Amino acid sequence: MDWGFIARYAPYYVLAAQVTLLISLSGIAVSVLVGILCSMVRHARIPVLRQVAAAYVELSRNTPLLVQLFFLYFGLPKLGIVWSPEACAIVGLGFLGGSYMAESFRSGLDSVASSQADAASVLGMTRVQSLRHVILPQALAVAVPGIVANVIFLVKESSVVSGIALADLMYLAKDLIGLYYDTTEALALLVVAYATILLPISLLGTLLERRLDHARR
């Protein structure tokens, strides 16, 4: 193990980790918004829109992220739509993650008995109030494990954005391996960087799940 190499390039991994984290968090935020919208449309059984949302989920989940990114970054410019690598990565992660988030939110909504909405209506709540104060809190409690798993999945999937020349962690590791052939050291730094990002997310997710389980009992 070349500790001199590690000491020399560790700061570059910190900078690349910031890029990975920024892209991941932005993509996750987009995916949550898309997921909530799609799950609400499908749960409400709105004609046409429900079929569109279902088609989007199937398309997104059954095509690789790298293919989606190549379409956005290399394909759409042929039609006059030009993306920066950062915007392309965020939209790509949001497009992929939105389908997974939609399924997590939908499973949470479907777990809430229809009698809950009926009871809220009897108490004089409007449909929006019923959704906000009765249905969504219960649905989120069920959906949280899936949401946390999706967040971790999207952070890991962000490594694919190196394919469109975005200087994230994976891009840096591949660059250093190509230049110096210090494969072990470059990959060790890569593993440490991803673990540093993902372990806190996993631990916070576990803590949140336990608190929600305790609150439901």
N, C-alpha and C positions, 0 to 999 in steps of 0.2 A: 504494500500500500504506500503510495507516494503522498506523504502528508504535506509536502511542500506544494504539490499541485492542489490539494484540497484547500490549504490556507490561501493560496493565490486566487482561486476561482470561486470560493464560497460566497464572497460579496456579490458576484455576478448572479449567483443562484438566488440571492435575496431579491435582487432587482427583477429577475425573471419570475419569481414567486409572486411579486406584486402584480405583474401583468396577468399571470394565471388567475390570481384571486379576483382582480377587478373584472376580468372577462367572465369568470365563473359566476360571481355574484350578480352581475348585470344580466347574464343569460338566465340565471335562476329567477330573478325578479320578473323577467319577461315570461318565463315559463309558468310561473304562479298565476299571473294575470290571465294568460291564455287558458291555463287549466281551469281556473274558476269559471271563466266565460263558457268554455265548452261543456263543463260538467253541469252548469245551470241550464244550458240549452237542452242537453240530452235528458236531464232529470225532469225538466218541465215538459218534455215531449212536444216541442214546438215543431210543427210540420216544416219540411224542407230544411230549415236550419239544423234540425236534429240529424238529418241525413248528411248534410255538409260537414258537421262536426264529427260524425262517425267516420266519414271518408277521410277527413284530415288525420284522425287518430290512427287509422290503419296505414295510411301512406307514411306518416311520420315514423311509426314504430317498426315498419317493415322495410325501411331503406337506411343504409349506413350513414352516420353523421358525415363521414368524409365525402360521400357522394353528394349530400346536401350542400356541403360547403363548396365543393367544386362547382356545383350548379350556380350557387349564388355568386361566387367570386370570378369564375371563368366563363360561365354560361350567360348570365344576365347582361354583362357588358356588351354582348353581341346585339342585345336589344336596346342598348343605350342606357342601361341601369348599372351604374358603376358604384361599387362599395369599397370602403376602406377595409383593410384586414380586420380591424377591431369591430367595425359595425357588422361585417359578415359573420364573424365569430359569435357575436352576441345574438344576432338574429338566428343563426344556425342552432345554437344551444337552446334558445327560446323555442324554436320550432320543434326540435326533438323533445325537449323537456316538457313542453306544453301538453303533449299527448300522454306522457306518463303521469303528470300532475292531474290531468283531467280524469284519468282512471282512478287515481287515489281519492280525489274529491268526490267523484261520482259514487264510489263504494261507500264513502262516509255518508253522503246524502241518502243513499238507498237503505242504509242501516237504521235510519230514523223512521220509526213507525208513523204511518199516516194519521194515527190517532193523536199524535203530538200536535200536528197542525190543526186538527179539529178542536182539540182542547183550547189551543190558543185563540181560535176563532170564537169559541164560546165565551172566553174571557174578554172579548171585545177588541182583540188585537187586529190590526190590519195585516194584510199578507206580508208586507215588508217588515213590520214589527215581528211577526211570527218567525219569519226567516232569520232575522237578525238576532233575536233574543232566545229563540227556542230551538230552531232546527240547526242553524250553523254551529253553535257551540257543541252540540252533541255530535254533529257530523265531523267537526275538526278533531274531536277527541279520538274518533275511530280512524281518521285519515292520517294522523300525525306519524305513525310508524312508516307508512308508505311515502309520505312527504320527505321525511328524513332520509330514507333510503334513496329517493330520487335526487335529493341534494348531493349526497355523496357520489352517486352515479354520475351526475353532471360535472362535478369537479374533476372526476377521473376522466370523463370523456373530453374535457377541455384539452387534454394532451393532443387530440387530433388536430387542433387548430394550427399546429406547427406546419401542417401540410399546405397552408396558404401564406407561409412566410411570416407568421406572427411570432415575435421573439418571446415565447413563453418558456417554461421549464424544459419541455421536451425538445424544443428547437435548440436551446442552449446545449443540452446534453449531446444531442446528435452532432452539433457543430464542433464541440470540443473533442468528441470521439474521432470525428473525421480529420481534425487538425493534428491531434497529438497521440491518438490511439491509446489513451489512458482510459480504457473502457471501464475497468473496475471502479476507479475513483469517480469518474463522471456519473456512473449509474448509482454509486453509493450516495453521492450528493443529491441525486434525483429522488431516490427513495426517502431520504431524510426530509427533503423539502416537501414532498407530498404527504408524508406522515405528519409533519408539523402542521400542515393545513387541515388534514382530514381527521386526525384524532380528536381535537377539540370539538369539531362538529359532531362526531359520533358520540362523544361523552355528553355533550349538551342535549343531543337528541334522546339519549337513553334517560337522562334526568327528567326531561320534559315528559316522556312517555310514562315514567313512574309516577310523576305528579298527577298527570291526567287520569291514570288508572286509579290512583288513590282518591281523587276527587269524584270519580264515577261510583265508587263503592259506598 
